[in-house]
Amino acid sequence: MSVVSHRNTCRLCDSSNVELVVNLKPIPLSENYSTDRSVALSAARFPVDVYMCADCGHVQHLDVIDPKVLWDSYTYYSGEAKGMPEHFQQVSENILRKCEPPPGSLVVDIGSNDGSLLKPFKHAGFRVLGVDPATEAARRANEADIPTFQSLMTADLARGIGEEHGPAHVVCAFNVFAHADDLGEMVDCVRTMLHPDGLFFFEAQYLLDILDGVLIATIFHEHMSHHSVTPLTKFLDRHGLELIAAERARVQHGSLIGVVQLKGGRRPVEASVNSLLALEADRRLGEVQTLRDFNTRVGQLREKTAGLVAKLKKEGAQIAGYGAARSGPTLIAQLGLAGAIDYIVDDHPQKVGKFETGDGILVVPTAHLYERMPDYTIILAWVHANKIIDANQEYLKRGGRFVVLCPETRVVSKDGDVKI
């Protein structure tokens, strides 16, 4: 397999009736940084265009990055993401309340990263196992005494886990259910590992929230699927599984948390599933035109943002970025910010002193925000925009301005907000 391949069929229903609905500029792989600016600038860029299956309504990327390339040097760690450990603590409590697994039963997390989701389960006395292909993340989990396979989830691994550890009463796939090209294999693995009375829990960005909030920053290579309930219910049914609950959460500005049992399980389908099915029908979420309208809105946001930044640069403004985030390459490429940002402030130890892949922007400590006092600071870590602004009121008092990009471009100063 080359670094990138292009599939021609829907990831959920295998239909070839897929249509390009959102045209985007190619971007470099996220979460990759270099000590050599020339290397960073010469990094390859790969497509992130968005397609929709006209048969089942699933929205997805068809350009697939080789997972070894995508995950080997990945530097995102759940335990270091603001608010994520607290979110996972609450998630674990909700899961235990809903599933009521027997004491000491097995909990498996697919895409377990550094083990942050599994830690509360272990502390509660359950056996835990993680599966994650990212080398450093898996190493951190194992060092924290969270047993983790450094691997993609495969049918052989699922069978091996069942043979060695027995069936799992809880299987999770949080912030990874959108990351697999072969989702059929993933859910088949879930079915293989799941105890007859067990439950599968997943979390993914919710398509409706992406459209409503013009959350362009969520579109990058790891997110191969942009999920909604209608196509998922049919997909899971074909694989011997049943969606019994579907809740919206505000984490990441809009996520979908699904609860799944083996088909024919004892638990009834909750009203939340039918409620979201009805909402999606009302909002025409399964229609190609709905996504084409979103494409138009993205174009309008790009025009406004690029125009603002070009004006500021012409006036001689110094512009910084805040947050060496996964979404950075997407925001820079899709909103016309290339060449506009002088440096990015961030305190991540594996990023400071390095250059962002693709645009070659140097990452410096956040203390530089006050040492250099840039005229404008574009918030690339968009999920945390409000927290960043609240924590840096002194920057605003001293005349600095923040630029927020999602869901609309606005400039925040000590005098208030101005929408562009």
N, C-alpha and C positions, 0 to 999 in steps of 0.2 A: 504493500500500500504506500502511495506517495504521501507527502505531508497532508494534502487535501484531496478529497474525492467528492464526487457529486452523485447523490442518489437521485433516482427518477420516480420514486414512489413514496406515498405517504407513510410516515413512520408508524401510524396506528392501524390503518386499514389496508395498506399495501396498494391502494389505488394509484394509477398513473395520472389521474385527473387532478393534477396539482398546478396552481397558477401563481406566478410572481405577483405579490401584492404590495410590497414595500421595498423600494429601491434604495439601497444604502451604499456608502463608499466602503471599499475594503479596509480592514484595520489590522494592525499587528496583534499577535497573541498578547493577552493581558497577563499581569502578574509576572512579567519578565523584565529584568533590569540588567544593565551592563555597566562595567567600569570604564568602557571605551565608548566615547560618544559616536565615533564613526561607525562602530559596530551597531550601536542602537539605531542610528539613522538609516542604516542599510538593511534593517530587519524586513523580512518579507511580510507582505500584507495579504490577507485572505478574505474572501467574500463573506458577508453577513446578511445578504438579502433574505427577505422573509417571504415564505410561500404559504399558500392555504390549500388544503384539500377540498375541492369543490364537492366531494361526495360525503365525507364525514365531518368536515368543518375544522379539522385540526390545523393549527397554525404552527409553523416550524421552519427551521433552516434545513436546506438540502445539501449544503456544502459542509462536509464533515472533516474535522481535523483528526489526524492520527492520534489516538489517545495517549500514546507514549510521549509524543511531542507536547501534547496539551498539559499533561499532568506531572511529568517527571520533575520539573523545576518549579512547580507551583508554590507560591509563597503566601497564600491566604490561609489564615488559621482562625477557626471559629472562636477559640478562647480569647483571642485578641480583638475581636470585632465588638465595637461598642454595643452593649445591650444584649448581645447574643447569649452569654452564659445565663443571664437572668431569664431570657426567653426560653432557653432549654430547660431550666429548672421548672418553670411553669408548665412547659410542654410535658415533661416527665410526670408531673403530678396529675395532669389531665389524662394522660395515657393510662396510668395505674388506676385511676378512678374509673375509667371507661372499660378497661380490659379485665381488671381484677385478676391478674395472673397469680398462680399459686406461689408461695414463698420459694425463693431459690430457683425459679424457672429462668429460661434463657431469653435474653434480649439481644437481637442482632441489629446493627446499624449499618446500612449500605451507604457508602460515601461518608464514613464516620469522621474524616478529617483528623483533628488532634484528640478526638475522644470526648469532646465537651458534652455532647448529648448523653453519652453513656455513663458519665461520672455520677449523675444523680441516681441512676438505676443501681449502680454498684454500691453506692453509699446506702441504698435502701435494702441491700442484701441479695440482689439478683445477680445471676451469672451474666456476663456481657461479652460480646464479640464484635469487633469492628472490621470493616472491609473498606479499604481506600487505596487507590493507585498512586497517590502522591507520596513520593519517597520520604520527604522531610516530615510531612504531617503524620504519616504512619509511624515514623521513628519516635516522634514526640509522644504519640499516644502510648506506644509500648513502654517508653521510659516512665510514663505516668501510671504504669501498671494497668492499662486498659488493653487487653490482648487484641491485637489488630493484624489482619492479613494485609500486607502491602500488595494489593492485586485489584484488578477489575472484578466485578461480580460475574462469575461464570457458572454454567450448569454443573461442571465438575466440582467447583468449590462449594456450591450449594449442597450437592450430594454428600461431599466430604464432611461438611459441617453437621449435617443431619446424622451421619453415621457415627461421628466422634462425640457430638455434644447432645444429640437428641433434638426433637422438634422445638421450635421457638414459639413461645406464647406471644411475643411482641417482635415484629420486624419493622424497622423504620427506614425511611429514605427522605431525609429532610434536606432541602436545598440541593438535591441531587436527582430528583425524579425528572428534571428537565435536562439533565446532563448526558444521558445515554442515547446513543444512536439506535441501538437495538433494544427498544423498550419491551418488546415481546419477550426477549431472553430474560430481561430483568424481572418482569412479573412472573415468568415461569419459575425463576429461581425463588421468588417469594413463595409461590405455591408449594414448591418442593420443601422449603424449610419450615413452613408454617404449621403449627399444631392445629388439629381439627377445630379447636375452640379458640385459636389465636386470632390476632388482628394485625393488619398491616396499616401503618400510618405513614403518610407522605405529606410533604409541604413543597409547594412550588409557587413561583410568581403567577398571579391570576391574570389571564388575558384581559378581562374586563377592566381591571385596575390599570393595566398598561395603556389601554386605549383612552380611558377617562383622564388619566394623569399625563398623557403623552410621555410615558416613562421610557424614552429612547435609551436612557442610560442602562437599562436592563438587557439590551440587545448586544450580546457579544458571543464569541464562539462556544463558550461552555454551555450557554443556554440554547440547546438545540430545539427545544419545544417550548411553546407558550400556551400553557394548558387552560382548558375550560372543561366544564363538567359534562356537557352533552357528548362529545366524542369519547371522553374517557369512560363513561358508563358502558358504552357499546364495546369498547376495546377490552375492558376488564372482563366483561361477560364472556367474550370469545376465548379468554384465557382461564376460565374456570374460577373467576373471582367476582365479587359483588361489592359495589360502592354502597355503604350503608349510612355514611354521614359526610357532609361537605360544608365546611365552615370557612368564612372569610376572616382573615386576620390582618392587622395593620402593620405587622413586621415587614420591612423592606417596602413600605408604602403600598402594600396590597398583596397578600398571599392567599393561597387556597390550601387548606388542610383537609385531607381526605382520610377516611377510615374505611378499610376494606376487609371483608371476610371471605372465606372459601364459599363458593356458590352453594346455596342451600343451607348455609349456617343458621344457627338458632336465633340470631339477632334480627329484628325487623329493620327495614329501611326507614330511616328517620325523615321527618318532614323537610329537613334542611336540603336534602338532595332534590326533591321535587320543587322546592322553592327556587333553587338556583337554576334548575332546568327551565322553569317558567320565566325567570328573569332573563336568561340568555336568549330565549325565544322572542321575548318582548323587545330586547335590544338588538335583535338580528345579528347575534354574535357569530352565527354560522354562515353568514352571507359574505361573498367575496367583496361586494361593494362597501361593506362596513370597514374592511381593512384598507380598501383603496381610499376611503375618506380619511383614515388615519394617516396614510401616506401623504395626503395633501396637507394635513396639519403639521406633520414633521417638516415638510418643505417650508411652511410658513414660519415655524419656529427657527429653522436654519437661517432663513432670510433675515429675520429680526436680529438674531444673535450675532451673525456674521457682520451685519451692518453696524451694530453697536461697537463691536470690537475693532473693526476697521476704523471707525471714527475716533475711538480712544487712542489707537496707535498713531493715527495721523496727528493727533494733538500732542503726541510725545509722552503719553501716560506709560508708567511702569506697571505691568500686569503680572501678578503671581497666580499660581494655582494652589488650592488647599486640598491636600489628600492625594497620595499616590494610590488611587483606588482602582479596582478592577474596571470600573466604568470609565476611567479617564480616557483611554484610547477611543472609545465610542463617542464620548461627548466632543472630544477635540476634532475627530474626523467628521462626524455627522452635523455639527453645528458651526463649521467654518472657523475653528479656532487655531488651525495649524499656523505656526510661526508667531502666534500672539502672546504666548505665555513665556515669561523670562525664566522662571524657576518654579518648583513645586515645594511647598513646605509640608513636612511629614516627619514623624519621629520613629517610624518603623526601622529597626536596626538593620534589616536586610535590604533596605532601600535607600537610606540616607547615604549621600556621597556617590550614588549611581545615577545613570541616565535612563529615563523612561524609553522603553523600546518603541521604535517607530518615529517619535518626534524628537528624541535626543534631549529632553528637558532634564536638567539637573535637579535631583531631590536634595533639599537642605533641611536642617532641623526647623521646627516650628518657631523657635526663638527668633529666626530671621524675619518673621512677620513684623516684629517690633523693631528689630535692628535696621531693617531696610525700609520699612514703612511704604510698601508699594501703594500706588494710587488706587488700584483696584485688585481684588483677589477673587478669582473665579473658583467657586466651590465645586471641585471634581468629585469629592466624597458626598454626593448629592443626598444620600439617605440620611446623613447626619447634619444637613444644612442648618436646621434650627439650633441644634446643640452647639455647633461651631460658632454661630453668630452670638448665642447667649454667652459662650465662654470667652468671647473676644470683644466685649463691649468697649474695652480700652482702645482697641484698634480703631473702632468707629469714632470714639470721642476725639481721637487725635487726627481725624480727617480721612481715615481710610474708608473704602467702600467695598462691600461684598457684592458679587454677582451670582445670583441663584439661577439655575438653568431649567429645572423641572418643577412643576409642569409647564411653567411659562417663565420667560426671562424677566427678571426684575433686579433692580439695583437697590441695595440696602445701605443707608448711610445713617449718621446720627440724627438726621432730620426725618427719617422714616423710609418707606418703600416707594419705589417708582417702577411701575410695570412698563415694559418696552413694547 
